[in-house]
Amino acid sequence: MIWFFIALFSAFLSAFSAIAQKKVLFKLGALEFSFLLAIVNLLLSIPFFFYLDYQSLTTVKVILLLVKSIIGVFAFLCVMLSLKNLEISNALPLLALTPGFVAIFAFLFLGEGLKYTEVVGLQLLIFGTFILESKNDGNILNPVKTFFKSKYHHYILMALLLFTISSIMDKLMLKQFKFTPIALVSFQNIFFALIFGIIYLFSSQRGKLPAVSGNKKEFAWILLISVLTFGYRYTQMVAIGMASVALVLAVKRTSVFWATIIGGKIFNEKYLLKKTIAALLILAGTILILRE
């Protein structure tokens, strides 16, 4: 049962990372924050580069990693844009829909069948999303209207699609191209910093960087987020080494529930009970899909 407590600790680290991101995004723009975080993540990755196998790198692997990193950059930026402008108890449960998208895409494009538990899981995801986005006016069409009209929900939808592609590429790179998790994350951090740097350089916000980097309080929060990110990724890998991937990911996904409750309380968000119930339904659907 040690793996369970390690995976649960990973979930708490992930939840507090999301809450800290929301706090920083009150002061910083999504792109500013993403760029600074990418730089700090790269700096914290430096010790790992002394233990990586560089001879195993090929041109195909580097190109594949670059493509995956570009997808990951835009997915992360979409998440930060939605997290900045939506309540954390709204945004995070929706981001937990990724396994459902992966299951559907695998069914449509990879020919993988959907098992009974996966179908039930997808139904729970849909029901939970419906409750999460419903208003208290009795109009059952409001959730649909919200997704069509709100650009920040469009960002979430785009992030889900990009994370789906990224997750499939993760499987490909870890299984067929034999990347180790540490090598994958470390090399990806290089590309993340470069890509975010290029985007920031050509953005209208590039002049704000000196002022932001000189703010010690915000920089301390970004450093904390980076440490929390490394912490939950590392503890997740440790737990996976002790138990099955499906079991670990199922426990890790509880981070959405913890972030919804704790973050919702911290930021005094409305309709928290309803959102908590919706998050539980989405979490249950995710676990049903992941267990397969």
VEXRO-414422 format. One record per residue (C-alpha): residue number from 1; z, x, y. Coordinates in Angstrom, 3 decimals. Example, Ala and Ser with C-alpha at 12.3 -4.5 7.8 and 13.67 -1.06 7.14 Angstrom:
2
+-----+----------+----------+----------+
!  nr !        Z !        X !        Y !
+-----+----------+----------+----------+
!   1 !    7.800 !   12.300 !   -4.500 !
!   2 !    7.140 !   13.670 !   -1.060 !
+-----+----------+----------+----------+
// end
This chain:
292
+-----+----------+----------+----------+
!  nr !        Z !        X !        Y !
+-----+----------+----------+----------+
!   1 !    0.000 !    0.000 !    0.000 !
!   2 !    0.035 !    3.042 !    2.308 !
!   3 !   -3.648 !    2.441 !    3.121 !
!   4 !   -2.745 !   -1.044 !    4.406 !
!   5 !   -0.265 !    0.232 !    6.984 !
!   6 !   -2.665 !    2.988 !    8.088 !
!   7 !   -5.486 !    0.421 !    8.480 !
!   8 !   -3.117 !   -1.929 !   10.346 !
!   9 !   -2.123 !    0.946 !   12.646 !
!  10 !   -5.844 !    1.534 !   13.248 !
!  11 !   -6.207 !   -2.146 !   14.195 !
!  12 !   -3.360 !   -1.892 !   16.728 !
!  13 !   -4.873 !    1.262 !   18.268 !
!  14 !   -8.225 !   -0.506 !   18.551 !
!  15 !   -6.614 !   -3.566 !   20.161 !
!  16 !   -4.734 !   -1.517 !   22.756 !
!  17 !   -7.907 !    0.464 !   23.472 !
!  18 !   -9.709 !   -2.796 !   24.324 !
!  19 !   -6.807 !   -3.956 !   26.505 !
!  20 !   -6.795 !   -0.623 !   28.345 !
!  21 !  -10.560 !   -0.885 !   28.847 !
!  22 !  -10.126 !   -4.307 !   30.418 !
!  23 !   -7.460 !   -2.937 !   32.774 !
!  24 !   -9.646 !   -0.030 !   33.917 !
!  25 !  -12.652 !   -2.306 !   34.380 !
!  26 !  -10.753 !   -4.200 !   37.080 !
!  27 !  -11.157 !   -1.067 !   39.222 !
!  28 !  -14.305 !    0.653 !   37.912 !
!  29 !  -17.846 !   -0.522 !   37.280 !
!  30 !  -18.991 !   -0.795 !   33.669 !
!  31 !  -21.456 !    2.099 !   34.015 !
!  32 !  -19.010 !    4.376 !   35.840 !
!  33 !  -16.363 !    3.794 !   33.204 !
!  34 !  -18.800 !    4.224 !   30.287 !
!  35 !  -20.118 !    7.529 !   31.671 !
!  36 !  -16.658 !    8.984 !   32.323 !
!  37 !  -15.428 !    7.874 !   28.906 !
!  38 !  -18.463 !    9.471 !   27.243 !
!  39 !  -17.666 !   12.787 !   28.970 !
!  40 !  -14.001 !   12.681 !   27.922 !
!  41 !  -14.949 !   11.731 !   24.342 !
!  42 !  -17.297 !   14.727 !   24.192 !
!  43 !  -14.593 !   17.085 !   25.468 !
!  44 !  -12.138 !   15.816 !   22.854 !
!  45 !  -14.808 !   16.310 !   20.175 !
!  46 !  -15.167 !   20.048 !   20.838 !
!  47 !  -12.671 !   21.203 !   18.134 !
!  48 !  -14.644 !   19.320 !   15.467 !
!  49 !  -17.830 !   21.270 !   16.213 !
!  50 !  -16.279 !   24.411 !   14.676 !
!  51 !  -16.100 !   22.708 !   11.263 !
!  52 !  -19.497 !   21.002 !   11.029 !
!  53 !  -22.366 !   21.998 !    8.749 !
!  54 !  -25.257 !   22.717 !   11.115 !
!  55 !  -27.601 !   23.902 !    8.359 !
!  56 !  -27.809 !   20.374 !    6.970 !
!  57 !  -29.364 !   19.121 !   10.227 !
!  58 !  -33.088 !   18.396 !   10.123 !
!  59 !  -35.549 !   17.169 !   12.732 !
!  60 !  -35.633 !   13.738 !   11.108 !
!  61 !  -31.834 !   13.497 !   11.164 !
!  62 !  -31.646 !   14.499 !   14.836 !
!  63 !  -34.339 !   11.981 !   15.838 !
!  64 !  -32.635 !    9.238 !   13.831 !
!  65 !  -29.292 !   10.083 !   15.440 !
!  66 !  -30.899 !   10.040 !   18.894 !
!  67 !  -32.392 !    6.586 !   18.292 !
!  68 !  -29.068 !    5.280 !   16.986 !
!  69 !  -27.254 !    6.762 !   19.990 !
!  70 !  -29.636 !    5.078 !   22.457 !
!  71 !  -28.972 !    1.762 !   20.714 !
!  72 !  -25.224 !    2.471 !   20.741 !
!  73 !  -25.214 !    3.342 !   24.453 !
!  74 !  -26.821 !    0.067 !   25.492 !
!  75 !  -24.630 !   -1.899 !   23.063 !
!  76 !  -21.473 !   -0.325 !   24.518 !
!  77 !  -22.685 !   -0.917 !   28.068 !
!  78 !  -23.337 !   -4.596 !   27.269 !
!  79 !  -19.810 !   -4.886 !   25.866 !
!  80 !  -18.284 !   -3.309 !   28.973 !
!  81 !  -20.289 !   -5.607 !   31.265 !
!  82 !  -19.097 !   -8.681 !   29.361 !
!  83 !  -15.503 !   -7.410 !   29.074 !
!  84 !  -15.406 !   -6.725 !   32.824 !
!  85 !  -16.589 !  -10.206 !   33.761 !
!  86 !  -15.149 !  -12.398 !   30.980 !
!  87 !  -11.565 !  -12.912 !   29.848 !
!  88 !  -10.592 !  -10.566 !   27.032 !
!  89 !   -9.591 !  -13.569 !   24.885 !
!  90 !  -13.172 !  -14.842 !   25.248 !
!  91 !  -15.162 !  -11.642 !   24.892 !
!  92 !  -13.456 !   -9.889 !   21.958 !
!  93 !  -13.544 !  -12.742 !   19.400 !
!  94 !  -17.275 !  -13.118 !   20.069 !
!  95 !  -17.799 !   -9.408 !   19.443 !
!  96 !  -16.249 !   -9.876 !   15.993 !
!  97 !  -19.360 !  -11.829 !   14.996 !
!  98 !  -21.203 !   -8.589 !   14.154 !
!  99 !  -20.703 !   -8.841 !   10.335 !
! 100 !  -22.257 !  -12.296 !   10.442 !
! 101 !  -25.307 !  -10.961 !   12.247 !
! 102 !  -25.533 !   -8.067 !    9.762 !
! 103 !  -25.389 !  -10.495 !    6.802 !
! 104 !  -28.109 !  -12.713 !    8.291 !
! 105 !  -30.381 !   -9.781 !    9.168 !
! 106 !  -29.884 !   -8.240 !    5.725 !
! 107 !  -30.847 !  -11.597 !    4.196 !
! 108 !  -33.947 !  -12.004 !    6.373 !
! 109 !  -35.274 !   -8.443 !    6.448 !
! 110 !  -33.740 !   -6.577 !    3.492 !
! 111 !  -33.922 !   -9.395 !    0.942 !
! 112 !  -30.165 !   -9.325 !    0.242 !
! 113 !  -28.880 !  -12.669 !   -1.033 !
! 114 !  -26.035 !  -14.557 !    0.606 !
! 115 !  -23.106 !  -15.241 !   -1.714 !
! 116 !  -21.017 !  -18.388 !   -1.532 !
! 117 !  -18.133 !  -16.677 !    0.262 !
! 118 !  -20.543 !  -15.218 !    2.814 !
! 119 !  -21.997 !  -18.662 !    3.527 !
! 120 !  -18.465 !  -20.029 !    4.030 !
! 121 !  -17.689 !  -17.031 !    6.227 !
! 122 !  -20.738 !  -17.712 !    8.399 !
! 123 !  -19.669 !  -21.338 !    8.779 !
! 124 !  -16.213 !  -20.229 !    9.925 !
! 125 !  -17.803 !  -17.854 !   12.436 !
! 126 !  -19.888 !  -20.683 !   13.891 !
! 127 !  -16.934 !  -23.103 !   13.982 !
! 128 !  -14.648 !  -20.517 !   15.587 !
! 129 !  -17.260 !  -19.665 !   18.208 !
! 130 !  -17.736 !  -23.351 !   18.969 !
! 131 !  -13.982 !  -23.826 !   19.541 !
! 132 !  -13.759 !  -20.649 !   21.629 !
! 133 !  -16.504 !  -21.722 !   24.027 !
! 134 !  -15.682 !  -25.434 !   24.155 !
! 135 !  -14.238 !  -26.964 !   27.311 !
! 136 !  -11.555 !  -29.617 !   27.559 !
! 137 !  -13.949 !  -32.288 !   28.843 !
! 138 !  -15.100 !  -33.676 !   25.491 !
! 139 !  -18.698 !  -32.489 !   25.925 !
! 140 !  -19.700 !  -30.962 !   22.581 !
! 141 !  -22.806 !  -29.371 !   24.120 !
! 142 !  -20.823 !  -27.102 !   26.455 !
! 143 !  -20.695 !  -24.115 !   24.042 !
! 144 !  -24.493 !  -24.185 !   23.733 !
! 145 !  -24.937 !  -24.535 !   27.500 !
! 146 !  -22.564 !  -21.631 !   28.089 !
! 147 !  -24.587 !  -19.286 !   25.916 !
! 148 !  -27.822 !  -20.265 !   27.625 !
! 149 !  -26.562 !  -20.165 !   31.223 !
! 150 !  -24.016 !  -17.319 !   31.331 !
! 151 !  -25.605 !  -13.876 !   31.689 !
! 152 !  -22.393 !  -12.252 !   30.473 !
! 153 !  -22.686 !  -14.183 !   27.218 !
! 154 !  -26.250 !  -12.891 !   27.078 !
! 155 !  -24.772 !   -9.386 !   27.257 !
! 156 !  -22.553 !  -10.212 !   24.276 !
! 157 !  -25.515 !  -11.585 !   22.340 !
! 158 !  -27.510 !   -8.434 !   23.121 !
! 159 !  -24.542 !   -6.270 !   22.083 !
! 160 !  -24.270 !   -8.165 !   18.781 !
! 161 !  -27.959 !   -7.621 !   18.052 !
! 162 !  -27.759 !   -3.921 !   18.955 !
! 163 !  -24.537 !   -3.433 !   16.939 !
! 164 !  -26.263 !   -5.101 !   13.984 !
! 165 !  -29.094 !   -2.566 !   14.120 !
! 166 !  -26.576 !    0.246 !   14.661 !
! 167 !  -24.481 !   -0.844 !   11.649 !
! 168 !  -27.539 !   -0.883 !    9.388 !
! 169 !  -28.474 !    2.595 !   10.671 !
! 170 !  -24.903 !    3.783 !   10.000 !
! 171 !  -25.267 !    2.778 !    6.355 !
! 172 !  -28.614 !    4.551 !    6.158 !
! 173 !  -27.330 !    7.765 !    7.734 !
! 174 !  -24.116 !    7.942 !    5.714 !
! 175 !  -25.644 !    7.069 !    2.343 !
! 176 !  -29.210 !    8.356 !    2.358 !
! 177 !  -29.022 !   11.168 !    4.925 !
! 178 !  -25.531 !   12.303 !    3.819 !
! 179 !  -23.910 !   12.481 !    7.259 !
! 180 !  -20.130 !   12.831 !    7.133 !
! 181 !  -18.235 !   10.387 !    9.387 !
! 182 !  -16.857 !   13.231 !   11.543 !
! 183 !  -20.309 !   14.815 !   11.968 !
! 184 !  -21.854 !   11.445 !   12.806 !
! 185 !  -19.256 !   10.655 !   15.493 !
! 186 !  -19.232 !   14.188 !   16.938 !
! 187 !  -22.998 !   14.569 !   17.273 !
! 188 !  -23.223 !   11.021 !   18.569 !
! 189 !  -20.750 !   11.898 !   21.326 !
! 190 !  -23.176 !   14.594 !   22.551 !
! 191 !  -26.023 !   12.109 !   22.804 !
! 192 !  -23.771 !    9.463 !   24.357 !
! 193 !  -22.732 !   11.842 !   27.153 !
! 194 !  -26.343 !   12.921 !   27.767 !
! 195 !  -27.787 !    9.402 !   27.761 !
! 196 !  -25.044 !    7.916 !   29.913 !
! 197 !  -25.428 !   10.907 !   32.245 !
! 198 !  -29.157 !   10.265 !   32.657 !
! 199 !  -28.613 !    6.532 !   33.236 !
! 200 !  -25.857 !    7.219 !   35.757 !
! 201 !  -27.927 !    9.876 !   37.550 !
! 202 !  -30.720 !    7.400 !   38.227 !
! 203 !  -28.443 !    4.460 !   39.032 !
! 204 !  -27.366 !    3.243 !   42.448 !
! 205 !  -23.731 !    4.049 !   41.574 !
! 206 !  -24.164 !    7.818 !   41.198 !
! 207 !  -22.575 !    8.537 !   44.595 !
! 208 !  -19.281 !    6.966 !   43.510 !
! 209 !  -18.541 !    9.542 !   40.807 !
! 210 !  -16.669 !   12.125 !   42.965 !
! 211 !  -14.273 !    9.439 !   44.229 !
! 212 !  -13.740 !    8.050 !   40.735 !
! 213 !  -13.202 !   11.438 !   39.089 !
! 214 !  -10.678 !   12.311 !   41.797 !
! 215 !   -8.558 !    9.244 !   41.013 !
! 216 !   -5.883 !   10.663 !   38.722 !
! 217 !   -4.511 !    7.265 !   37.704 !
! 218 !   -7.875 !    5.923 !   36.518 !
! 219 !   -8.706 !    9.216 !   34.825 !
! 220 !   -5.389 !    9.074 !   32.954 !
! 221 !   -6.289 !    5.602 !   31.663 !
! 222 !   -9.709 !    6.846 !   30.544 !
! 223 !   -8.073 !    9.777 !   28.739 !
! 224 !   -5.693 !    7.343 !   27.017 !
! 225 !   -8.613 !    5.137 !   25.940 !
! 226 !  -10.426 !    8.162 !   24.536 !
! 227 !   -7.344 !    9.237 !   22.555 !
! 228 !   -6.855 !    5.684 !   21.255 !
! 229 !  -10.531 !    5.564 !   20.248 !
! 230 !  -10.262 !    8.807 !   18.314 !
! 231 !   -7.018 !    7.573 !   16.819 !
! 232 !   -8.346 !    4.311 !   15.427 !
! 233 !  -11.540 !    5.944 !   14.150 !
! 234 !   -9.601 !    8.720 !   12.392 !
! 235 !   -6.970 !    6.421 !   10.852 !
! 236 !   -9.764 !    4.112 !    9.693 !
! 237 !  -11.425 !    7.030 !    7.876 !
! 238 !   -8.090 !    8.046 !    6.320 !
! 239 !   -7.514 !    4.491 !    5.073 !
! 240 !  -11.049 !    4.315 !    3.653 !
! 241 !  -10.257 !    7.469 !    1.683 !
! 242 !   -7.393 !    5.573 !   -0.011 !
! 243 !   -8.920 !    2.117 !   -0.550 !
! 244 !  -12.251 !    0.302 !   -0.535 !
! 245 !  -14.268 !    0.094 !    2.671 !
! 246 !  -14.257 !   -3.719 !    2.556 !
! 247 !  -10.455 !   -3.936 !    2.355 !
! 248 !   -9.932 !   -1.449 !    5.166 !
! 249 !  -12.458 !   -3.112 !    7.467 !
! 250 !  -10.924 !   -6.520 !    6.777 !
! 251 !   -7.524 !   -5.256 !    7.974 !
! 252 !   -9.103 !   -3.325 !   10.857 !
! 253 !  -10.796 !   -6.505 !   12.125 !
! 254 !   -7.366 !   -7.984 !   12.871 !
! 255 !   -7.577 !   -5.909 !   16.071 !
! 256 !   -9.506 !   -8.849 !   17.570 !
! 257 !   -6.566 !  -11.172 !   16.900 !
! 258 !   -3.984 !   -8.756 !   18.333 !
! 259 !   -6.088 !   -8.013 !   21.426 !
! 260 !   -6.664 !  -11.733 !   22.028 !
! 261 !   -2.946 !  -12.551 !   21.916 !
! 262 !   -1.515 !   -9.458 !   23.624 !
! 263 !   -4.340 !   -9.030 !   26.118 !
! 264 !   -4.392 !  -12.746 !   26.909 !
! 265 !   -0.664 !  -12.663 !   27.658 !
! 266 !   -0.874 !   -9.500 !   29.779 !
! 267 !   -3.737 !  -10.842 !   31.902 !
! 268 !   -2.354 !  -14.425 !   32.065 !
! 269 !   -5.492 !  -15.994 !   30.609 !
! 270 !   -5.881 !  -19.755 !   30.144 !
! 271 !   -6.048 !  -21.848 !   26.949 !
! 272 !   -4.651 !  -18.960 !   24.912 !
! 273 !   -3.525 !  -21.134 !   21.972 !
! 274 !   -7.014 !  -22.569 !   21.522 !
! 275 !   -8.564 !  -19.118 !   21.814 !
! 276 !   -6.085 !  -17.710 !   19.295 !
! 277 !   -7.021 !  -20.421 !   16.759 !
! 278 !  -10.712 !  -19.674 !   17.388 !
! 279 !  -10.075 !  -15.944 !   16.923 !
! 280 !   -8.304 !  -16.642 !   13.608 !
! 281 !  -11.283 !  -18.689 !   12.353 !
! 282 !  -13.731 !  -15.957 !   13.401 !
! 283 !  -11.488 !  -13.332 !   11.792 !
! 284 !  -11.273 !  -15.342 !    8.549 !
! 285 !  -15.075 !  -15.677 !    8.480 !
! 286 !  -15.473 !  -11.954 !    9.110 !
! 287 !  -13.091 !  -11.074 !    6.263 !
! 288 !  -14.944 !  -13.372 !    3.852 !
! 289 !  -18.201 !  -11.608 !    4.694 !
! 290 !  -16.752 !   -8.088 !    4.607 !
! 291 !  -15.011 !   -8.574 !    1.256 !
! 292 !  -18.411 !   -8.733 !   -0.401 !
+-----+----------+----------+----------+
// end
